[in-house]
Amino acid sequence: MLLIRNLVKHRAVLPFAASFSGKFGCESDGKCHLCGRPVKKTMYSAPNVLEHAPDFKGKVFYKNDFKEISLSDYKGKYVVLFFYPADFSFVCPTEIREFSQSAKKFRQLSNSSTNIDCEVIGCSVDSAFVHREFTEKPASEGGLGPVDIPLLADGSKDISTSYGLVVKEGENKGVALR
């Protein structure tokens, strides 16, 4: 799970240290795509702690509808962006349901004294159409059932790659991790 603080500074907080090569999703001119501030290029393909979170654009399935979103749509909010390998897998539905059930609590933080406005988004390499099938099929039949969070499609693996979650070598090469 990645907790992204998408405020004016657009910083990312990661629970792990990455050691990949490449860039982490900023514009080629070395400026933040949201605020235009200079961004230090590093050896990481994922954002490092306190570095800018990579922007993304993609289609989500949410509340029986398809919609295009981007990280910049959530400017001024906190975003919990979590990744899972694929719909219709055995472990993921439980975790996705837990995030969905917790989404209301995250949203309510904006009404508390802490004034944190937080949204939860799930992301996998499945298409938005597969996300729809996954949420429309009851859990008793191997699906997910209805959820209260958008499920982001990353069929190109561009989003997963920009966050350093795609295995680059070995027998699992190309697999997007959670």
N, C-alpha and C positions, 0 to 999 in steps of 0.2 A: 504494500500500500504506500502511496506517495501522498504526503500532505503538502499541498501547494498553497503558499500564502501569496495570493494574487492581489496585492494591494499596490500602492504607488511604486514600491520597489520591486515588485514581481519576483520575490525570492522563493526558492524551493528548499524544502527540508526533506532529506532522504534518510531512511533508517539504515542505510548501508553505504559503504564506500566503494565506488566503482573504479575500475582501473582499465578502461578501454581506451581506444585511440579514436580521434575524430573530433568533430565539433558537437555542441550540445543544442543546436537548433536556433541559434541566433542568425540574424541577417549576415550576409557575407561581408558587409562593411564594418562589422564589429560593434553595431549599435543595437540596443534593445528594440524589438519590433513593436513594443507597446509605448515606450516613453522616449525612445531615441537616445537614451544615455549610453555612454561607452560601456562595452561589455568585454571583460577579459576572456580571451580564448584560452582554453586549457587542454590538457591531454585527454579529458574525459568525453565520452560520447553521451553521458547522462549529466544532468545538472548536478553540481556538487552542492554541499550545504552552503547556503547563503548566496548561491549563484542564481541567475535568472532561470525561471521555469520555461521550457520550450512551449511556444504557442502551438496550438493544433486547431484544425478544422475537420469536421466530420459529421456524418449523419447519425442521429440517435433515434431510437424508438422509445417513446415516452408517452404514457397516458393515451394509448391507442392511436398514436400519430407519429409520423416521421418528421424530423426537423433537422436543419443544419445548425450546428453550434461551433463555437470556437472558445478557447480559453479566454480570449479578450472580452467575450460577452459577460464574463464574470468579474470584470475589473472592479475592485473595491470590495470583493468578497473573499472569503476563504473557500477553497475547493478541496474536498477529499476525492482524489482521483485514484481509483484502485483498478488494477489489471487482473484479469483471470484468463487462462489459456483458451478456453472454448466453451460454447454453450453445449448443453446435453452431456456434460462430464459428471463424474460421480461426486467429487468434492465441492466443486464450485457452487452448485445451487444453494447449499447450506450457508456458505459465506455471503453470497449475493443477497439471500433473504435477510441475513443479519444486518447487512448494510442498509437494506431497504427499510427494515423495521427501526433502525437507528436514525434514519434520515430526518424524521420529524423532530427528534431530539436535537440534531445538528441545526436544523432550521430555527428551532425555538431559542437557540443561543442568541439570535439577533434580538430577541425580546427581553433578554436577561440584562442584568447590570453590566455584564462584560461587553455587551453590544457587538458580539461576533456574528457576522452574517455568513453562514456556511452552507454550501451545497455539496451533495455527494453524486459522483458520476462513476459508473462502471464501464470498463473498456475491455474488449477482446477483439481478436482478429476475425470474428464472424461478421457477416453483413448485417445491416439493419433488418433485413427481411428474416434472417435466421433468428435475430433477437425477438422479432415479433412472434415467430412460431414458438420459440422457447418460453415466452411469457404467456402465450395463449394456451399452451398445453399444461394441464394440471400436474402438480407435483406427483400425484398418485400414478400418473402415466409417464413419468420420466422427464417432465418439463419443469419449469420454474414456477409457473403461476404468476399472477399479477404482482408487480413491484411498484414502489413509490420513488424510483430513481430512474434517470435516463440511462440507457445502455448504448454506449458509443461504439460504432463500427470502425474497425481498423484493418480492413481487408488487405490494404497495401503494406501493412506493418510499419508505416512511416511514423505513426505516433509512438508505438512501442519501441521502435529503433531510436527515436529522439530522446527517449527516457532510459535508454541503455538496457532494454529488457529482451532483446532478441539474441539468442545464442548464436555465436559467430563461428563456431567450429565444433567438430566431434559428431557423435551420432545424433545429437539433438539440434544440429545446425538448422537455423531458421525458425525454431520454436520460440514463441513469445512466452516469457516467464510471467509469473504473478508476483 
